[in-house]
Amino acid sequence: MGVAYHANYFVWFEVARCDVLRALGENYRNLEAEGIYLPVVEAHCKFVSPARYDDQLNITTKVNLKSQVRVEFSYKLERGEDQHLLATGRTIHASTDMHGKPQRLPKRLQTLLT
């Protein structure tokens, strides 16, 4: 059909999320080494216009600390050449330990994500 598969949008959101954490001086590997996990508990995507093969894509990502145990990332996906809106989305993550038990984010992370 010449368009990107819908599930790829969530992969692109994940890449953007990792880039934001890296830009803030954190990364998932270090968080998990500290026993902090951020599994997705909600994921939403509103498809506005299809991404086509070979489109250059830009993703704007924002972080919103919802509580001491929940973080929301919001995404705006645009085609690079003309900034045409392709999709918007969000993911909500719970802070857990390695066994999936909810835990508060450390204060340094709460501060970083606000």
N, C-alpha and C positions, 0 to 999 in steps of 0.2 A: 504493500500500500504506500510505500515511500515515507511513512511516518515512524517516529520512535515508539517503541513498545511502551505502554502505559506504566508498567512496573519500573522502568528505568528512571522515572521521575523520582521515585523514592531512593534509588541509588544515588542520583545526583544530589538529593537533599542530604544524604549521609556524607557524601564527599564535602559538601559545603559546610556541614556541621563540624566535621573534623578540621577543616581549614580555619573556621572561626575559633575553635578551641586552641589550635596551634598559634593563631595570631594573638590570642590572649595569654600565651605562655604556658599552655597546658596541652596534654594530648591523652587520648584514651589509654594508651599503653601505661603511662605513668599513673593515671587514676586507678586503673585496675591493679597495678602493683601495690597501691596503697589500700586496696580493698574497697574501692569506690566503683560501683557499676551504675550505668545510666541506661537501662533497657527502655525501649520505646513502649509506652502504654497506650498511646493514641497516635494515629497518623491520618492526616487529611490532605487531599489534593483536589483543587478545582482546576480542571482543564479548560483553558480559554481558547487556545489555538494550538494546532499540532506543531511539535518540533519535527523537522524533517531531517533526513540523513544529511550529514555534513554541515548542518547549521552550527555556527559558533554560538555557544550559550553563555549567558551571564546570570549568576545567581546572587541575589542580595539576601543576606541572612542576618536576622536579629535574634538576640537572646533576651528572654524575660524570665527572671526568677519568680516562679509562681508561689512558692512556699519554701520552707527549709528542706523539703524532700522532693520537690517537683520543679522541673525546668522546662520551659517552652521555647522552641526554636521556630521562627516563622521564615518563610522563603518566598521570594519573588523571582521567577524564572523568565528571562527575556531573551529574544534572539539578539545576538551581538550586533549584527550589521545595521539594524533599524530600531532597536530597543522595543520591538513589538512584544507585548505581554503574552506569554505562552501558558503560564500556570502560576498559581499561588498555592501555598501549603503551609502546614505546621505539623510539628511532632511534639508530643509531650513525653517527658522522660521522668521516671521515678529514680530516686537515689536508693540503691540497695547494697547489701553486702554480697559476697560471692554465692550465698545460698538463696538469694532473692528476698531476704528480709529487709523491709524498709529501714533506712537510716538517714539521719540528718547529714546534709552536706557540711563539710568542714567550713568554719567561718571564712577562711581565706577564699574558698570557692564561692560561697554566698556573696562575698564582697566583689569578687571578680566578675560574677555573672549578673550583677545589678547595674 
